[in-house]
């Protein structure tokens, strides 16, 4: 729980990402708080500015660039000894102009899986962890199409770049689930992909999965986060999202955005409600429900980290 202080300083921060997935960090100059520490570019939001407006201004002043493709992402709070800050993170995927730093000691392009600079500002550890998540989350349905067909499709998807998979198989009995999950995990390992098991923390541990994907009722049954490296959860409303953040999970999946073949009678919440639910939310959120890669741009504009899908994967 973050302690309350009298003043919260709102800050806009940019995750400037190149096509190869690397992102830009700046080293704080002498004479500032935390000199020598590395941070994401950005700065304080002035009175009357929106976070997005502040971000555009700060990048122009700090780096001499005009940000173009800007997407809202995470909002996180952190209490430093000198200030309580609320950080509004945006992903910036394109810009005009040549980078010319005006305030940092140095700039460096980095990757989350091979960070080569230190130390980082303390508030940024969860952000770096979130950047390790791909923007597409595949969900299996071997119970519908058959185990062998699913493993064949999984191999094809992994070869095509899928790096995060949820094993969700309510139609398989326990023995069949265990057999399929073992095979899927082994296959994913060949491609460097991570696998989460739906709902069963103990089985995920026994099979050596990378983590667990919690069903929404489990959010209120658990007193604390399961002891696994990667934990996500299905959410459908503000209450469930709040509980996922309280448990300090790694990500949430929110939907259904549109009606799906699995639940054809339930209308989707739509993008407007999706964006409203995750506005100023601290965790990465995948949108799910009748979506495909073609919806990725809309998802980003609505604040999503990416897309989760069954059939489109």
N, C-alpha and C positions, 0 to 999 in steps of 0.2 A: 504494500500500500504506500503510495507516494504521500508524504506529509504535506499538509497545506501550508503555504506561505502567503504573505500579504500580496505579493505582486508576481504574476506569471508573465514572463517575457516570451512573446511569440516570435518565432524564427522560421524563415523559409529556407529549405535546404534542397540542393539539386543533386540527384544521382544522374550524372551526365554519362551516358552509355554509348560506346562505339559499336559498330556492327559486329566486331569480334567478341562482344560481351564484356570487355574491360570498362572500368569506370574511373572517373577522375577524382583524385584526392589532392588537397593542398596542405602544406605544412605551415602551422601557425608561426607568425614572426615573433622575434623578441619584443618584450614590452607589452605583450597581451597576456590574458589568462591562458594557462597551459601552453607556454611557448615551446615550440618543437614538436608538439603533438600534431597528428594528421586528422583532417576533417573533410567533410563534404562541403563544397562551396555554398555560400549563401549568407544570410544576415538577418538582422532584425526587421520585423514588419512595422512600417511607420503608420502613424495614426491615419485612418482613412483608406489604407491600402488593403486589398485582399491578399491572401498568401501568394496567389499566382502572380499578381501585379508586383509584389515585393520581390519574388524570385526573378522575374524578368529584369527588374531594375538592378538587383544585386549582381546578376551575371553580366550585365552590361558594364557596371562600374568596376567589378572585380576582375573580369576576364576579357572584357571587350567583345563579347559575342551577343548575338540576338537569338534567344531561344525560340524554337519554332514548334516542334512536336513535344508538348508538355502534358504529362498525365499525373493526376493526383495519385498518391500511393499510401503512405502511412502517416499517422500523426502520433507522436510519442512524447511523453513528458519525462523530464529528468531533473533531479535536484542536485546542482553543483553547490560547493561551499559559498559561491558568490551569487548564485541566481537559480531560480526555478524556471526552467525553460519548457516551452511547448514547441516541439519541432515538427513542422509541416513538410514532409518529404515529398518531392515530385521526381518522377523519372523524366529525363530530357533525352530524347532520341535523335533530335536533329537541331542544328543551329547554323547561323550564318556568321562569318567572320573568322579570323585567325585568333587562337587563344593567346592572350598576352596578359600575364598575371600582374596585378598591381598591388596586392597586399600580402601574399604568401612568400615564405622563404624559398619554396620549391613546389613544383607540381609533379604528379606521378600518375600514370595510368596503371591500374592494378586489377587483379582478378580475385574474387572472394575465396577461391579454392587454392590460391597461391599468393597470399598477401606478402609483399616484400618490403613494406615500410612499417615502422612502429616508433613510438606508441600511438595508438588511436585514442581519440577522445572517448571517455567512458560511455557516453550516451549512445555511441555508434555500434556497440557489440551486437545487439539484437538486429540492427539494420544489416550488418554484414552477413549475419546468419540468414536473414530473409532473402538477401541477394543470391544465395546459393540455390534457391528454389527455381526450377524451370517454370516457364509460363504455360505449360500444358501438363495436365494431370490425367492420366489414363486410368479407367476403371474397368475391370474385367467382368465378363458375363458368360463364363464357361458353362454355367447351368442351363443357359438358353441355347447356345450354339454347339455345345460339346467340348470336352476337354481338349481333344487333339486339335480341333479347329481353332480353339482359343490360343493354344500354345503356338500354333503356326502363325496366327495373326499377331500374337505378342512378339514373336521373333521378328516379323516384318516391321512392326511399329518401332521396336528397339533399334533395328538397323536404320530406320528412318529418323532417329533422333529422340524418341521418347526416353525420358530419364527419371520419371516418377510414376509409379504404378500402385494402384490400390487393388488388392484382392478382395472382392466383394461377391460372395457366392452363396446367397441364402437358399438356393435350390439344391445345392450339393449336400449330401450327408457328411458326417464328420470325417469318416475315412477317406472319402473322395476329395473333400476339401484339403485335408492334410497332404494327400498325394499330389494334388494339383498345385498347392502352394509351394511345396518343396521344389517341384519342377520349375515353376515360374520364378522363384527366387534364384535358383541355380542359373536359369537362363538370363535373368536380369544382370547377375554378377558378371557375365561375359561381356556386357556392354557398359559396365560402370553405372548402371541405373539403380535407384533405390526403390524398395518395395515396402508398402505398408499393408498390414492385415486389418480388415474391417472388424471392429468390435471386440476382439478377443486378445487382451493384453498378454495373458499367460501363453497362449499358443504362438503369438508373435515372438515372444522371448524364446520359446522352445525351438522354433523353426529358424531362428537367427534372422528374422526380418529386421529391416531398418527402423521400423516403428509400427505404430498402430493408428488407425483412423477410427475415432470414436463416433458412435451413434449419438444423436442429440440427447436421448434420455440419460446416457451415461455421464453427460456433463454435470448433472445434478446428483448422481450417485457417488461420484468420486470426491474424496476430500482433498486430493492433490493430484498434480500431473503424474501420469504413469512414468516409471523410470526407464524410458526408452529414448534414443537419440532424436527421433522425429515423431511428433504427435500432432495430428490434425483432427478436425471434427466437422461433422455435418451440422449446419445451423439453418434455421428457417425464420427467425425473428430477432428482435433487438435483445430480448432476454437471453437467448441462447448465445448470441454473439458476445454479450457482456460476460457470461460465464466462461466462455472460451478464453477471453482475454484475462479474466481473473485467475484462471488456472495456468496462465502463461504458456499456452500452447504455441506451436510453431506457425500454424495457419488455420484458417477456417474455410469451409466450402459452403456457399450460400445459394439457395434457390428453392424451388425451380424457377428460373427466369421465364421460361416458356413451358407450355404443356409438353409432356413427354409420352412416348409409347408405354413407359412403365406406369405412369399415372395420368392417363388421358382425360379423366374426369376433373382433374384439378387444374384450374387456370394458373398460369405463371404469374409471378409478382411484377414482371416487367422491369425494364432498365431504370426507370425513374425511381421506383421504390427501392431497387437494389442500391442505387447510388446514395439514396437518402439514408439507408440503414448502415452503410459503411463509411459515411462521411466522418472524418476525424477518428477513424478506428486505428488501433495500434498494431494489428496483425495483418499479414498478407491474406487476401481473400480470393479464392477461386470462384468464378461464377459457374453454375451448372444448371442443366435443364434445357434440352432441345438445342444445344449449342454446338458449334464446330469452330475450326480455326478461322473461318470467315467472320466470326463474331469477335475476334480478338481485339480489333481496333475499338469497337464499341465498348467492350469490356474495360479496356484501359481508360477510355474517356470517362467511364462510370466509376473509376477508382479501383477496379479489380487488379489483382496481380496477374491473373490469367484465366484460362478456361479449364474446366474439368469435364470429361465426357466419357460415355461408354461406347456407343456405336460409332461416333466420329473419330474415336481413337483407333 
